[in-house]
Amino acid sequence: MADNDQQFEIQKVFIKDASFEAPNSPDIFREKWQPKTDVHLAAQNVKINDELYEVTLNVTVTSKQNERTAFLVEIKQSGVFLIKNFPEEQLSHLIGSYCPHTLFPFAREAVSDLITKGGFPPLLLSPVNFDALYQQQLAKLKEEQQASTTDTKH
């Protein structure tokens, strides 16, 4: 393989941190189950060296029943990815969209397992369009840069 050939490989997938809380159990189990559930996703990355990146998908699921917290699940699903010889724009897309997309099924399974083991009905997170989230993040960053440029001109 030539030195400039592009490479993308998943080196390792692992749970970096996991937390489950059910502060109002067992009383919450006696109520009719009609929760309001909120899901929050965020991704971060760390460059390990010139070719290795650790990407972490943070998933927080909060479910409330009549304004009381039924459960709170937090998962930090991580992966180490070998990414070599990609131009900066493609590299940014891989790290900001493709890697979180790759990690999501693992995080989804971990969230579901914790909730079920906590005694609650299964919860399967809906698919997520990480490309759209990445594009929104880029647009927001561009707006912030334009705003700061405008501020410095005044």
C-alpha positions in Angstrom: 0.0 0.0 0.0 1.3 3.4 -0.9 2.0 6.0 1.8 -0.7 8.3 0.6 -3.5 5.7 0.5 -6.4 6.6 2.6 -7.1 4.3 5.6 -10.1 4.2 8.0 -10.2 1.4 10.5 -12.0 0.9 13.8 -9.3 -0.1 16.3 -11.5 -0.5 19.4 -15.0 0.2 20.6 -15.6 0.5 24.4 -17.8 2.0 27.1 -15.8 4.7 28.7 -18.4 5.5 31.4 -21.9 4.4 32.2 -24.4 5.5 34.8 -27.9 4.6 35.7 -30.1 6.2 38.3 -33.7 5.5 39.3 -34.1 7.8 42.3 -37.9 7.3 42.7 -38.0 3.5 42.5 -39.7 1.4 43.6 -42.6 3.8 44.1 -42.5 4.9 40.4 -43.3 1.4 39.3 -46.8 1.6 40.9 -47.8 4.5 38.6 -49.3 4.1 35.1 -46.3 4.3 32.8 -46.6 7.5 30.7 -43.2 9.0 30.8 -41.8 12.1 29.1 -38.3 11.1 27.8 -35.6 13.5 26.7 -32.5 12.4 24.8 -29.3 14.5 24.5 -26.4 13.5 22.2 -23.0 15.1 22.0 -19.7 13.9 20.5 -16.1 14.8 21.3 -12.8 13.7 20.0 -9.2 13.6 21.1 -6.3 13.2 18.7 -4.1 10.4 20.1 -1.4 10.8 17.4 -1.1 11.6 13.7 -3.3 8.6 12.7 -5.3 7.7 15.8 -8.4 9.5 17.2 -10.5 8.7 20.1 -14.2 9.7 19.5 -16.7 9.6 22.3 -20.5 9.7 21.9 -22.2 11.0 25.0 -25.8 9.9 25.3 -28.0 11.1 28.2 -31.6 9.9 28.5 -33.8 11.3 31.2 -37.3 10.0 31.7 -39.8 11.7 33.9 -43.1 10.4 35.2 -45.4 13.2 36.6 -42.5 15.6 37.0 -40.5 13.0 39.0 -37.4 11.4 37.5 -38.1 7.8 36.7 -34.5 7.2 35.4 -31.4 8.9 34.2 -29.0 7.0 31.9 -25.6 8.4 30.8 -23.4 6.5 28.5 -20.0 7.5 27.1 -19.5 5.2 24.2 -16.0 5.5 22.8 -14.0 4.2 19.9 -10.4 4.5 18.7 -10.2 5.0 14.9 -7.2 4.9 12.6 -7.7 7.7 10.1 -4.9 8.2 7.7 -4.3 10.4 4.6 -7.6 12.2 4.4 -7.8 15.9 3.5 -8.9 18.1 6.4 -12.5 18.5 5.3 -13.0 14.8 4.9 -11.2 14.1 8.2 -13.4 16.6 10.0 -16.5 14.9 8.5 -15.3 11.4 9.5 -14.6 12.5 13.1 -17.7 14.7 13.4 -20.3 12.5 11.7 -19.2 9.0 10.6 -17.4 8.0 13.8 -20.4 9.0 16.0 -22.7 7.2 13.6 -20.5 4.1 13.9 -20.7 4.3 17.8 -24.4 4.9 18.0 -25.6 1.3 17.7 -23.3 0.3 20.6 -24.5 3.2 22.7 -28.2 2.4 21.8 -27.8 -1.2 23.0 -26.1 -0.1 26.3 -28.8 2.4 27.0 -31.5 -0.2 26.3 -29.8 -2.8 28.5 -29.4 -0.5 31.5 -33.0 0.7 31.3 -34.4 -2.8 31.1 -32.1 -4.1 33.9 -33.4 -1.1 35.9 -36.9 -2.6 35.7 -38.3 -0.2 33.2 -39.9 -1.1 29.8 -37.4 -1.3 26.9 -36.5 1.9 25.2 -34.9 1.8 21.8 -33.4 5.1 20.7 -34.6 6.3 17.3 -32.0 6.4 14.5 -30.0 9.7 14.4 -28.9 11.6 11.3 -25.4 12.4 12.3 -24.7 14.1 9.0 -27.5 16.6 9.6 -26.2 17.2 13.2 -22.7 17.7 11.8 -23.9 20.2 9.2 -25.9 22.1 11.9 -22.7 22.3 14.0 -20.7 23.6 11.1 -23.4 26.3 10.3 -23.4 27.3 14.0 -19.6 27.6 14.0 -19.7 29.6 10.9 -22.3 32.0 12.3 -20.2 32.4 15.5 -17.1 33.2 13.5 -19.0 35.7 11.4 -20.4 37.3 14.5 -16.9 37.6 16.2 -15.5 39.0 12.9 -18.3 41.6 12.9 -17.6 42.4 16.6 -13.9 43.0 16.0 -14.6 45.4 13.2 -16.6 47.8 15.4 
